[in-house]
Amino acid sequence: MTPELPGAALQEPASDFMSNSSHDDFSRTPVSNFNLRPWWYLLIIEMGVMISIPIFVFGGQLGLGLSLRDLILATFCGAAILGVIGGLTARLGAILRCSTALIARTTFGRKGAACIALLLAMGMTGWWGVQTEMFATAVAQLAQRLFHVSLPRELLIAVGGAAMITTAALGIRAIGRLSYLAVPLLFGGLIYALSWLFEPGQVSHLLQYRPASSSTLGFGAAAAMVAGGFIVGASMNPDYSRFARTTRHALAYSITDYALVYPILLIACGVIAIHFQSNDIMIHLVPESFSWLIFIMMMFATWAANDCNLYSSSLSLAAVLPKWQRSHLAIAAGIIGIVLAELHVVEHMVSFLTLLGILIAPVSGVFIINALGRKEPMQQDELDRLPEWRIGPLLAWFSGAAIGLIATPKEALGPGLLTLTTVPTLDSVLAASVVMLGMTLAQKKAIRQVVHEA
């Protein structure tokens, strides 16, 4: 555990955020002591990232495919697995105080990490475009359904995308302020949507619910889906946990978010879906007389969540393009995402991005094992003295990615030759971790043997 810093050191000088490194959100250097944040600040940011339209839809699908008992047990079991992974990546970020891309550099070497960083940037930018298009499509459909108004999809993508770019470009402070607005509003909507539970007979009806045989989900598959549903986000955790005051703060926010908030959110969405027999959760978050409020909630649900993709993409690009400011890279990546959404390219990218996630996820398993004994923050001179390639971690990453790709089903463009957890991204993380752990133990054994013989 890193020691608690003196209270004075945690007070942020007004000028500190105006320094080049701070303004660039420490994209190429470790975070300074003056810019650390408490656990609840990071928790609110992560909750803003998590409460999104895809999570609403996912929770609704789980609810319609499971009994209430299995819904509760499967979500908490899957979230426990995710909590372990998210806790480990958050702890590592808090120790090293570096972004995911910089940690990848210490793990894979300068040139090896450049390849990883490009994969991270491609994946995060692609998903940013997908969610921006999802937002525009949902708003257009909702406007037609509720008010019989046709809104141009192209305009919604451009305006919504431009708004999302601003906070991602400004950095962690702007993202935090956005989450302060989004989280209470969206949680208030969920509480309203669950108010029917207080009506007589509703709880007993909920307890008696059984899914149709055609839509039933297996318990193990559901738990694995919950764990895999946010695992790429957990892999990118150091992008936020590097701002944690101590490892305790990092563990507090990450475990609370992944192992508690995440399953409760999924269960709430599942219960709403069971009651209304629909996974279209958003339309039930406000009274009918306040239908216009859905547009605001939908914007917040996409904006806060989607910012994490663009922010992480800009941090990854900053590690590859040292002469560009991170904020400018965020704007450039956002423009690319908008163009992809405008051209409908993202409609054909989902399977590709899913496969890309299989390549991204094992990175976390490798750098967690690689830095198990690390207890001190990374120093700038240490970053400057890194080798160009580190073959062992690259082999572990490749092994994990290969297992994930082999386990990818044919309908997702994979060969479907292997079934482990039923979630290829989770398979890839576990495989990479096992291979890296095996190589680490073998290396330590060889060193002990050499010392003993000497």
C-alpha positions in Angstrom: 0.0 0.0 0.0 1.2 3.5 -0.7 1.3 5.7 2.3 -1.3 8.4 3.0 0.1 11.7 1.9 0.1 14.7 4.2 -3.0 16.8 4.0 -1.2 19.8 2.7 0.2 17.8 -0.2 -3.3 16.9 -1.3 -4.4 20.6 -1.7 -4.2 21.4 -5.3 -2.5 24.7 -6.2 -4.6 26.8 -8.6 -1.7 26.9 -11.0 -0.9 23.2 -11.0 -3.6 22.3 -13.5 -2.3 25.0 -15.8 1.1 23.3 -16.1 1.7 21.5 -19.4 1.7 18.0 -17.9 -1.4 18.6 -15.8 -3.3 20.3 -18.6 -2.4 17.3 -20.7 -3.8 15.1 -17.9 -0.4 13.4 -17.3 -0.7 11.5 -20.5 3.1 11.0 -20.7 4.2 11.3 -17.1 3.2 9.9 -13.7 0.5 11.9 -11.9 1.9 14.4 -9.3 1.0 14.4 -5.6 -0.9 17.6 -6.0 -3.4 16.1 -8.5 -4.6 13.0 -6.5 -8.3 12.6 -5.8 -10.4 10.7 -3.1 -12.1 7.4 -3.8 -15.6 8.9 -3.9 -14.6 11.3 -6.7 -13.4 8.5 -8.8 -16.4 6.3 -7.9 -18.8 9.0 -9.3 -16.8 9.2 -12.5 -16.9 5.4 -12.9 -20.6 5.3 -12.1 -21.1 7.9 -14.9 -19.2 5.7 -17.2 -21.2 2.6 -16.3 -24.8 4.0 -16.4 -25.3 3.9 -20.2 -27.8 2.8 -22.8 -25.9 -0.5 -23.6 -26.0 -1.4 -19.8 -29.7 -0.6 -19.7 -30.3 -3.0 -22.6 -28.0 -5.6 -21.2 -29.7 -5.6 -17.8 -33.1 -5.8 -19.5 -31.9 -8.9 -21.5 -30.7 -10.6 -18.3 -34.0 -9.9 -16.6 -36.1 -11.3 -19.4 -33.9 -14.4 -19.6 -33.6 -15.3 -15.9 -35.8 -15.8 -12.9 -35.4 -13.2 -10.2 -33.3 -15.5 -8.0 -31.0 -16.4 -10.8 -30.8 -12.8 -11.9 -29.5 -11.7 -8.5 -27.1 -14.6 -8.0 -25.7 -14.6 -11.6 -25.1 -10.8 -11.6 -23.4 -10.8 -8.2 -21.2 -13.8 -9.1 -20.2 -12.3 -12.4 -19.6 -8.9 -10.8 -17.4 -10.5 -8.1 -15.1 -11.8 -10.9 -15.1 -8.4 -12.5 -14.5 -6.8 -9.1 -11.3 -8.8 -8.6 -10.0 -7.8 -12.1 -11.0 -4.2 -11.7 -9.6 -4.0 -8.2 -6.2 -5.3 -9.4 -6.0 -3.0 -12.3 -7.1 0.0 -10.1 -4.5 -0.9 -7.5 -1.8 -1.0 -10.1 -2.8 2.3 -11.5 -2.7 3.9 -8.0 0.8 2.4 -7.3 2.4 3.4 -10.6 0.3 6.6 -11.1 0.5 6.0 -14.8 -2.1 5.6 -17.6 -2.9 2.2 -19.1 -0.7 3.1 -22.2 2.3 4.1 -20.0 1.9 0.9 -17.9 1.9 -1.0 -21.2 5.2 0.7 -22.0 6.8 -0.5 -18.8 5.4 -4.0 -19.4 6.0 -4.5 -23.2 8.8 -2.1 -23.9 8.7 1.1 -25.9 8.0 -0.4 -29.3 6.0 -3.2 -28.0 3.7 -0.8 -26.1 3.3 1.3 -29.3 1.6 -1.6 -31.0 -0.6 -2.2 -27.9 -1.4 1.5 -27.7 -2.6 1.6 -31.3 -4.9 -1.3 -30.6 -6.3 0.5 -27.5 -6.8 3.7 -29.5 -8.5 1.8 -32.4 -10.8 -0.1 -30.1 -11.8 2.9 -27.9 -12.3 5.2 -30.9 -14.4 2.6 -32.7 -16.7 2.0 -29.7 -17.0 5.8 -29.2 -18.3 6.0 -32.8 -20.7 3.0 -32.2 -22.2 4.6 -29.0 -22.5 8.0 -30.7 -24.5 6.5 -33.5 -26.6 4.5 -31.1 -27.4 7.7 -29.3 -28.4 9.5 -32.5 -30.6 6.6 -33.6 -32.3 6.3 -30.2 -33.0 10.0 -30.0 -34.4 10.1 -33.6 -36.7 7.1 -32.9 -37.8 8.5 -29.5 -38.6 11.9 -31.1 -40.7 10.2 -33.8 -42.4 7.9 -31.3 -43.3 10.5 -28.6 -43.7 13.7 -30.5 -44.0 12.6 -34.2 -41.0 14.8 -35.1 -38.4 13.7 -37.6 -34.9 14.7 -36.5 -32.0 14.3 -38.9 -29.8 11.5 -37.8 -26.7 13.2 -39.3 -27.3 16.4 -37.3 -27.8 14.4 -34.0 -24.5 12.6 -34.6 -22.6 15.8 -35.3 -24.1 17.8 -32.4 -24.0 15.0 -29.9 -20.5 13.9 -30.9 -19.2 17.5 -30.7 -20.6 17.9 -27.2 -19.0 14.6 -26.0 -15.6 15.6 -27.5 -15.4 18.7 -25.3 -15.3 17.0 -21.9 -13.0 14.2 -23.2 -10.6 16.8 -24.5 -10.7 18.8 -21.3 -9.8 15.7 -19.2 -10.5 14.2 -15.8 -11.8 17.3 -14.2 -14.5 18.0 -16.8 -15.5 14.3 -16.9 -15.9 14.4 -13.1 -18.2 17.5 -13.3 -20.3 15.8 -16.0 -20.7 12.7 -13.8 -21.8 14.9 -10.9 -24.8 15.9 -13.1 -25.4 12.6 -14.8 -25.3 10.1 -12.0 -28.0 11.7 -9.7 -30.3 12.3 -12.6 -30.1 8.7 -14.0 -30.3 7.1 -10.5 -33.4 9.2 -9.9 -34.9 7.9 -13.1 -34.2 4.3 -12.1 -35.8 4.9 -8.7 -38.9 6.3 -10.3 -39.1 3.3 -12.8 -39.0 1.0 -9.8 -41.7 2.8 -7.8 -44.3 0.2 -8.9 -42.7 -2.3 -6.5 -44.6 -0.6 -3.7 -48.0 -1.5 -5.2 -49.8 -4.5 -3.7 -49.0 -7.9 -5.3 -46.1 -6.6 -7.5 -43.3 -8.2 -5.5 -45.0 -11.6 -5.4 -45.6 -11.4 -9.2 -42.0 -10.6 -9.7 -40.9 -13.6 -7.6 -43.1 -15.9 -9.7 -41.7 -14.7 -13.0 -40.2 -17.4 -15.2 -38.7 -16.6 -18.6 -40.0 -18.1 -21.8 -38.1 -21.2 -22.9 -37.0 -19.5 -26.1 -35.2 -16.7 -24.2 -33.9 -18.5 -21.2 -30.3 -17.9 -20.2 -28.1 -20.5 -18.5 -26.9 -19.4 -15.0 -23.2 -19.9 -15.8 -23.4 -18.2 -19.2 -25.2 -15.2 -17.6 -22.6 -14.9 -14.9 -19.8 -15.0 -17.5 -21.7 -12.4 -19.6 -21.8 -10.1 -16.6 -18.1 -10.5 -15.9 -17.2 -10.1 -19.6 -19.7 -7.2 -20.2 -17.4 -4.6 -18.7 -14.0 -6.3 -18.7 -12.4 -4.1 -21.4 -13.4 -1.1 -19.2 -11.9 -2.7 -16.2 -8.7 -3.3 -18.2 -8.5 0.5 -18.8 -9.0 1.2 -15.1 -5.5 2.8 -14.6 -6.6 5.7 -16.7 -8.7 6.8 -13.7 -7.1 5.0 -10.7 -3.8 6.8 -11.3 -5.5 9.8 -9.7 -6.3 7.9 -6.5 -4.7 9.2 -3.3 -3.7 5.7 -2.1 -4.2 2.1 -3.1 -6.9 1.9 -0.5 -8.8 4.7 -2.3 -8.3 2.9 -5.6 -9.6 -0.4 -4.2 -12.5 1.3 -2.5 -13.9 2.9 -5.6 -13.2 0.0 -8.0 -14.6 -2.8 -5.9 -17.7 -0.6 -4.9 -18.3 0.2 -8.6 -17.7 -3.3 -10.1 -18.8 -5.6 -7.3 -21.7 -3.5 -5.9 -23.0 -0.7 -8.2 -22.7 -2.7 -11.4 -24.8 -5.7 -10.3 -27.4 -3.5 -8.6 -27.7 -1.5 -11.8 -28.2 -4.7 -13.8 -30.7 -6.1 -11.4 -32.7 -2.9 -11.4 -32.8 -2.8 -15.2 -33.7 -6.5 -15.2 -36.6 -6.0 -12.7 -37.9 -3.1 -14.8 -37.7 -5.2 -18.0 -39.6 -8.1 -16.3 -42.4 -5.7 -15.1 -42.9 -4.0 -18.5 -41.8 -7.1 -20.6 -39.4 -5.0 -22.6 -35.7 -4.1 -22.4 -36.4 -0.6 -23.6 -35.7 0.8 -20.2 -35.2 4.5 -21.0 -38.9 5.3 -21.7 -39.9 4.2 -18.2 -37.5 6.5 -16.3 -39.8 9.5 -16.3 -43.6 10.1 -16.1 -45.4 10.4 -19.4 -46.0 14.1 -18.8 -42.3 14.6 -18.7 -41.4 12.7 -21.8 -39.1 15.5 -23.0 -36.8 14.7 -20.0 -35.9 11.4 -21.6 -33.9 13.2 -24.2 -31.8 14.9 -21.5 -31.3 11.6 -19.6 -30.4 9.8 -22.9 -27.8 12.5 -23.6 -26.3 12.2 -20.2 -26.4 8.3 -20.3 -24.4 8.4 -23.5 -22.2 11.4 -22.8 -20.8 10.3 -19.4 -20.3 6.7 -20.5 -18.9 7.4 -24.0 -16.3 9.9 -22.7 -14.3 7.1 -21.2 -13.8 5.6 -24.6 -12.5 8.9 -26.2 -10.5 9.8 -23.1 -8.7 6.4 -23.0 -8.2 6.6 -26.8 -6.4 10.0 -26.4 -4.2 8.7 -23.7 -3.2 5.8 -25.8 -2.5 8.0 -28.8 -0.4 10.3 -26.6 1.9 7.5 -25.9 2.5 6.9 -29.6 2.5 10.6 -30.8 4.7 12.5 -28.3 4.5 15.8 -30.1 0.7 16.1 -30.0 -1.2 17.4 -27.0 -3.6 14.8 -25.5 -6.5 17.2 -25.8 -5.8 17.7 -29.6 -5.6 13.9 -30.0 -9.0 13.5 -28.3 -10.5 16.0 -30.7 -8.9 14.2 -33.7 -10.1 10.8 -32.5 -13.6 12.2 -31.9 -13.8 13.6 -35.4 -12.8 10.2 -36.8 -15.5 8.6 -34.7 -18.1 11.1 -36.0 -17.1 10.4 -39.6 -17.5 6.7 -39.0 -20.9 7.1 -37.5 -22.1 9.5 -40.3 -21.0 7.0 -42.9 -22.8 4.1 -41.1 -19.4 2.3 -41.0 -19.9 1.4 -37.4 -22.9 -0.8 -38.3 -20.4 -3.2 -39.8 -17.7 -2.8 -37.1 -19.4 -4.3 -34.1 -18.0 -7.8 -34.7 -14.6 -6.4 -35.5 -14.6 -4.2 -32.4 -15.6 -7.3 -30.3 -12.6 -9.1 -31.7 -10.5 -6.1 -31.0 -11.7 -6.2 -27.4 -10.3 -9.7 -27.2 -6.9 -8.3 -28.1 -7.2 -5.5 -25.6 -8.5 -7.4 -22.6 -5.4 -9.7 -22.0 -3.2 -6.6 -21.7 -4.6 -6.2 -18.1 -3.8 -9.7 -17.2 -0.2 -9.4 -18.3 0.6 -6.1 -16.6 -1.1 -7.1 -13.3 1.1 -10.2 -13.1 4.2 -8.3 -14.3 3.9 -5.7 -11.6 2.8 -7.9 -8.7 5.7 -7.0 -6.4 5.7 -3.3 -7.3 5.1 -0.9 -4.4 6.5 2.5 -5.5 5.2 5.0 -8.1 6.8 5.1 -11.5 9.5 7.7 -12.0 10.1 9.7 -15.2 13.7 8.6 -15.5 12.5 5.0 -15.3 10.1 5.5 -18.2 13.0 7.0 -20.2 15.3 4.0 -19.7 12.9 1.3 -20.8 14.0 -1.3 -23.4 12.4 -1.3 -26.9 10.9 -4.8 -26.6 10.0 -7.1 -23.7 9.4 -10.5 -25.4 8.1 -12.5 -22.4 5.1 -10.2 -21.7 4.4 -9.9 -25.4 4.3 -13.7 -25.7 1.9 -13.9 -22.7 -0.4 -11.3 -24.3 -0.3 -13.1 -27.7 -1.2 -16.4 -26.0 -4.2 -14.8 -24.2 -5.4 -13.1 -27.4 -5.0 -16.4 -29.4 -7.1 -18.3 -26.8 -9.8 -15.6 -26.9 -9.9 -15.6 -30.7 -10.1 -19.4 -30.9 -13.0 -19.3 -28.4 -14.9 -16.6 -30.3 -18.0 -18.2 -31.9 -18.6 -18.3 -35.6 -21.4 -15.8 -35.5 -18.9 -13.2 -34.1 -16.4 -13.9 -36.9 -14.4 -16.4 -34.9 -13.7 -20.1 -35.5 -15.6 -21.3 -32.4 -13.1 -24.1 -31.7 -13.0 -23.7 -27.9 -15.5 -23.0 -25.1 -14.2 -22.0 -21.7 -16.2 -19.4 -19.8 -18.4 -18.7 -22.9 -17.1 -15.1 -22.9 -14.0 -14.8 -25.2 -12.7 -11.6 -23.6 -12.7 -13.2 -20.1 -11.0 -16.3 -21.6 -8.2 -14.1 -23.1 -7.6 -12.3 -19.7 -7.4 -15.6 -17.8 -5.1 -17.3 -20.4 -2.7 -14.3 -20.5 -2.5 -14.1 -16.7 -1.8 -17.9 -16.4 1.0 -17.7 -19.1 2.5 -14.6 -17.6 2.4 -16.1 -14.1 4.1 -19.3 -15.3 6.9 -17.4 -17.0 7.4 -15.2 -14.0 7.6 -18.2 -11.6 10.0 -20.0 -14.0 12.2 -16.9 -14.3 12.4 -16.5 -10.5 13.2 -20.2 -10.1 16.0 -20.0 -12.6 17.4 -16.9 -10.8 17.4 -18.7 -7.5 19.1 -21.7 -9.0 21.9 -19.6 -10.5 22.4 -17.8 -7.1 22.4 -21.1 -5.3 25.0 -22.6 -7.7 27.2 -19.4 -7.4 
